[in-house]
């Protein structure tokens, strides 16, 4: 490769966002290079996650059938976990399997498959390349530098993850505040498929996803998660960095505490530890979408903060895929016209804001602030358990109707009625 070669597009990062973007541009006839820091695509990812995958049907018709996915999520559980009790909202629905709404994936497998599809379309894939900085001529981004080498391109697309060293170290984006970031610690525990289906009450090929709050993080802002793969269960905690630092707790200690909770320990009992690791997670929501374009440059996926936690669902992969599709459309238009200005790159912003991605980020823009409410983690779970204990702990004391029972518990240990009303109103606005 010589310095004089100029590609149409260089994409940095071969995760879902980078691979989808490179694939879409190659299909439109552009010369694309896909750079990946890991030794092979997916090698830096810990297992995978729940992928709300309908957006991928635009890239691969019937994605859930043709792609290497694990289980179709038909059961979703929200758990309020306390010390010695838990309260579940347990939702199973066969309609979630046809058409498939969400699947579990192992990223090492899925990312490698996506890169193979890229290569089939003519993308030049270069693993093991760490990009150090952008190359500019004046204000225009004209390529990237990796060590001694430069790769020139008409458009550069940064899909290098939540840390986004490329855009941050080049001064495009400042380091995010602590409350916009969280640390996730995860274990992948091997279990036989039949054991998973029995314990989680699943049919063949179906999966379950748990979202847990409360004692699993010792009342800190964040939560626990658990989801089923084909032959394993992924389980862990995600805790906001500001809350973690203020508490003096360790993320690994909270992870171990989660595994010891009766709800979790009974589900993973007898399993074999296959993977363990940690990962930085974006938590800021819509406010993290800033400084995403420059002349000749777009920032997509996790690098742009496209993750969304509502407490009920945690989304990232579907948002990354849509940002990639929108960026590819904008890059294609810019390459056709020869206009590589910041205004042309901003077509990406206009595109994604018109899709479910931009609309959902706006709809749930208040969710991050709502999820900073400490009562979600240290008050409402025990309150629910106390109300239900009054219902089910039948002694010889005369019973009261449910509403007076709940009011009595609230008066003894709950927040004030005005505080409860504010929290309910805040939840209605945020969620």
N, C-alpha and C positions, 0 to 999 in steps of 0.2 A: 504494500500500500504506500503510495506516495503522497506527499503533502498537497500536491496539486489536485488530487481527486476531491470532488465535491459531491456528496450524496444529497438526495432530496431531503431526507429526514434521518436524524440520529435520535433514537429513543434510548434513554438511560434507565435501566431497571426492567427485568424480565418477569415481574409479577403479573397479576391479572391485568392491571391498567396498562402496563407497558406492552405486553404481548398482544392484547386486544387492539391497541392503537396501531402497533406495527403491522398487524395482520390486515386491518381495514385499509391502511394506506397502500400496502403491497397489492391488495386486490384491485385497487384503483390505478395500478400501473406505476407506482412510484418506487424509486430505489431507496430502500430502507435498511439501516443498520441498527440492530438491537444489541445493546451492551449490557452485560450482567456481571456484577461484582463477584458473585459466588462461583465456585468451581463448576457448578451446573445449575440450571434453573430450578428453583425450589429448595436448593440446599440450605438456604439461610432461614427457611420457614419452619416453625415448630408445628408439626402435624397440619392443622387446617382450621376449619370452623364450619358454621352454618352459613350457607350461601343461598340467599334469596335470588334464585337463578333465572327468573322469567326474562330478565333483560338480555340474557345470553342467547335467547331464541332468535334475536336479531342478527347475531353473529353466526350461530350454528343452529339451524332449525331442529327442534326437538332435542335441545342441548342435554336435558336430563337423561335421555336414552343413549345418546352417542358418546357422551363424555365419561371419563372415569370417575364417577361419583360413588359415594358409599351408600347412604340410606336416605330415603324420602321422609322428611319430617312431617309426621301426622299428629304428634302429641307435643304440646307445649305446656310447660308447668312453671308457674311463678310461685316461689316458696319464700315465706317469711320465716326465717330460721332464728330460733331463740335458744337460750341455754336450757336444754331439756325438753324442748317442744318445737313443732313447726306447724305452719298452716299453709296448705297448698291451694292454689287455683289451678286445676288440672283440666286441660282442654284437649280432647281428641276429636278429630273430624276426618272422615274418609275423603271429603271433598278436597283436602289439602294434598292428596296424592294424585288427583286427576282433575285438572292439569296440575303438575307438580309445582308447588310454590317455593319450597326450600329443600335443600339437600345438604348432607354433610360431605365434606371433601377433605382429602389429604393433599396439602398444597405441593409437597414434593412430587406427587403423582400428577396432579392437575396442571401445575406450572410446566412440567416437562412435556405433557401432552399438548399444551397450547403452543409451546415453542416449536414442537414438531410440525404443527399446523402452519406456523409462521414460515418455517423453512420450506415447506411444500409450496408456499405462495411466493417464494423467492426472497424472503428476508435473509440478510446476512446476519447470523447470530454469532456473537463473540463473547463467550463466558470467560470468567477470570480476569476481567478488565475493571480496574478501579478508576473511575473518572475523578480527577482532582479539581478541575475548575472549568468554567466556560471560557471559550475563546471569543473575543469581541473585536470589532472594528468600529471605534466610536461607541455609539449606543447599541449597535446592531450585534446580536449574538450570531456568530458564524461557525460555531463548532464547539468541540470539547477537547480538553487536554488530559491525557492519561500518561503520567510519567513524562517521558521524553517525546511521546507521540502526540500528534494532533489529528483529529478527524474533523474535516470540514463538512458543513451541511447548510442547506438553505433554511431549514427549521430544526430546532432542537426541542425535544419533549422530555421533561424531567419527570420520571416516574420512580424515583429512588427512595420511596418509603417515608415514614413519618418523620424521621430525622432530617431528611432531605438536605444532606450535607452540600449538595450541589448548589441549590438555591440559597441556602443559609450562608455558606462560606463565601459565596460570591456577593453577599450583601443585598440580595433581592428580598429576603425575608428574615426578620429578626427571630431570635429564639422565642418560642411561645411561653407565656406565663405558666407557672406550675399547675394552676387549676384547670388548664386546657389539656393537660397530659396525665396519663395514668400508666402504671406499670402492671403488666399482666404476668402471672406465673402459672404455668400449666404442667400437668402430668398427663401422659397418655398411658393408659393401663389396659393391657391385653386381657380380653375375655372371649370365650367361645361364642360364636353367633347365637347358638341356642340359649346360652345363659343370658345374654343380653336381651333377647326377645322375651324370655320368661320373666326376668326381673323388672323389665320396663313395660311389660304387657303390650308387646308389639307383634304384629304379623310379619311374615317374611318380607324383608326389604324395607320395612318401615323403621322410622327413627324417632327419638325423643330429644327434646332440648329443654333444659332447666335454666331458669334465671333465679338466683337466690340473693336475698339481702338480709342484713341483721347480724346475728352472732357469727356468721361465717367470715366476716371481716372485723369482728370485735366491735361492731358499731361504726366503723369508719366509712366514709363516703366511697362507694364502690359496690362490689357484689361478687358473688360466686357464679360460676357457670358449669354446666355439665351437658355433654351431648354424646350421642352414640354414633360410632363408626361401624363398619361391617364387623370387625373383629377386635374392637377396642372401644374404650370410653375415654373421652378427653374431659378433664376436670381441672378447675383452677380458680383463681381470684384475679380481679382487676381492681386496683385501688388508686384513687387520685393521688398524684405526687404531693400536693400541698397537705392533704390530710395525713398521708403516710409520714412525711417529715415532721409534722407537728406532734404526732403521736409517739414517736420513738419506737414504734413497732418495725419489724422487718417484713418485707414482702414474702420471703421464704417461710418465716414463722406463721404468717397468716395463711399461707397455702397449706402448711401442715395442720394448722388448726381446722381448716375447712375439711380436710380428709378425715379428721377425727370426729366430726359431727355425725350423730347417729343417722341422719338422712343420707349422707354421702357414704359413710363407711359401710352401710348395709348394701349399697348398690355396687361398690367396687370390691367387696370382700373376695379374697382368693385370686385377685388379678395379678398380672405380672407387669411391673414398671418397664415400659418400652422407651419412653422419652421424657425428658424434663428440661425446662428452660424458661426464660423470661423474655419479654418483648415490650417495647414502649408502644402506647396506644394513644391516639388522638381522642380527646373528649370534649373539645370546645364547641363543636357544632358549627353553625353558620359563621360565627365571628372569625373562624380560622380561614375563611376563604377571602384572602386578600393578597395582593401582589402576585397574581397568578400568570400574568403575561408581561412580556417585554418584546421589543422588536426581534423577531426570529425565535421566540421562546414561549413555551406553554408549560405549566406545572399541573400535573394531574394525579388522581388517586390519593393514597395516603399522604403523599407529599403536599397535597393541597388541603389536607385536613378533612377529607370526605369520609367521615364516619358519623354514625348517628345512633345514640343510645337513648331509648325512650323508657328504659326500665323494663319494658315488656319484650322488646326486640333490640338486638345490637347488630347494626348493619355496617358493612364496610365494602365487601367484595362487589355487591351489586352496584353500589355508588361509584366504585372505582371503574367498573366496566362501562357505566354510562358516561363518566367523564372522559374515558378513552374514546368512546364512539363520537362524542361531541367534538373532542379535540381533533380527531381524524377528519371529520367533516370540514372543520375550519381550516386545517392545514391543507387539505385538498383544494379548497377554494383559493387559498393564498398562493399555492404553487401553480395553479392554473392561470391566475391573473398576473403572477409575478410581484404582487404587492406583499412584502414581508414586514410591513410596519407593525407597530404596536396596535394600531387600529384594526389591522387585518387579523392579528392574533386574537383581539378581543371578540372576534366572531365566535370563538370558543365559549366565552362567557355568556354571550347572548343565547347560544345554542343550548348549553346545559341548563340555563335558568328557565328555559321553556319546556324542559322535560320533567319527569317525576323527580329527578335528582334535585334540581333547583327548587321545585315546589315543595318537596318533602323537607329539605333543609330549612326553608322558610316556615313551613307549618310547625316544625318542631324546634324553632329557634330558641324558645324559652325553656326547652327541656334541660339543657345543662345546668342552668341556674336553679331550676326546680329540684334537680337531683343533688344539689349541694345542701338541701335541707336535712339536718342531722336527725330529725324525728323519723324520717323514713327508715333509718338504720337502727335507732336505739329505743324508739317509743311505740310505733304502730304495730310492729310484730308482736311484742309481748301483750299489747292491748288486745289484739285479735285473739290471741291464745287465752287470755283471761276471760274474755266474753264467752268463748266456746267451752272453757272449763266450767263456767257457771251453768251452761246448757247441759253438758254431758256428765258432770260430777253429781250424780243423783244420790243424795242422802235422804234423811227424813225431814229435811227443811222444806216447807212449802215452796213451790216454784212460782216465779213471776213470768209474765209475758216477755218476749225477747227484747222489745224496745226498752221497758223499764230496767231489765237486766243489764243491757248495754249502757244505759244512762248511769246506773249505779257503779259500774266498773269505771266509766269515764270520770265520775266524781271522785273515786278513790285514787286513781293513778293516772288518768289520762291528762292530756293538755286541756287548757281552758276551752270552753265552747267557742270563743272568738278565734282562738288560735287554730282549732280544728276547722272552723269555717273558712279561715284564710287559706289553710293548706288544701282544702277541697277545691276552693276557687282557683288556686294556683295550679293544681293538678289539671283542672278542666281547661285552663288556658294553655298549659304546656303540652298536654298529651292528647 
